[in-house]
Amino acid sequence: MTMRNQPTARQVRLGSELRKLREAAGRTAKEVAALLGSSSAHMSQIEAGSSAISEERLRRLAAHCACTDEKLIHALVAMATDRTGGWWDEYRGVLPQVNLDVAEAEHHAASLREVVITYVPGLLQTPDYARAVFSYMRPELPESELAPRIEHRIRRRSVIEGDNPTPYETIVHEFALRVRVADRRTSLQQLRSILDEIEQGHAAVRVIPADQDGFAGAGASMVYADGPVPQLDTGLRDAPTGVVFIDAVAQLQKLRTLLHRVEDASLDPVASRDFIHRLAKEL
């Protein structure tokens, strides 16, 4: 099969999960490759996401590794055989690969939970707000690069606003709602847009007040994407080098624990909606 020069995060994740199946069975790549009638080099490429795997081979691999979890196998087969592209593919070669990977992860999530401390969540940003955020990058981006970033960010909203919306809950710190990334008009427009998303049922928003005692979660920003089965949950966190995708069991458990702690520090959805209303009136 043709080698992929730049596998997507989803393709890398599939390979990672197949490696986990093999390692859990105590088999080497060479052993599994022999059982599949392949080579150890090809097996390594599959596990790296650089080469595809057919449904037939995937099911044989699962059988050889004594995996009897049919829901997991079905989910892995869906990942391996999905050849349909998404709207984000239009930006391939235009935006960094990680931008496309984030949109794809959101598209395939069963539900999305997010924590943001410093900025309004990307899925809720207005065009003017997004422009202000991207315009702050150094060196400054030319309009030819700025425009597609803004467009891509706004199109990501389709995951919560489309015909089959993904359940989305976000916890936002008061600071993110108050900071003016541009001007008063942009901030007011942004708050009203969030309220509109709440009223339409596109987002469940919880606010952490600035005067909340005992909140030490300033570094808690994250996205938790629930997979079709728990083993395929994914965490996304910002890092100096870009977004990091997390799939290790122990790390995912830490993210879930952090989510619960941050939720405990936030207002309930109704109180949060009223809180945002008051902020809008103050502007």
Secondary structure, 3 states (H helix, E strand, C coil): CCCCCCCCHHHHHHHHHHHHHHHHCCCCHHHHHHHCCCCHHHHHHHHCCCCCCCHHHHHHHHHHCCCCCHHHHHHHHHHHHCCCCCHHHHHECCECHHHHHHHHHHHHCCEEEEEECCCCCHHHCCHHHHHHHHHCCCCCCCHHHHHHHHHHHHHCCHHHHCCCCCCEEEEEEHHHHHCCCCCHHHHHHHHHHHHHHHHCCCCEEEEECCCCCCCCCCCCCEEEEECCCHHHCEEEEEECCEEEEECCHHHHHHHHHHHHHHHHCCCCHHHHHHHHHHHHHHC
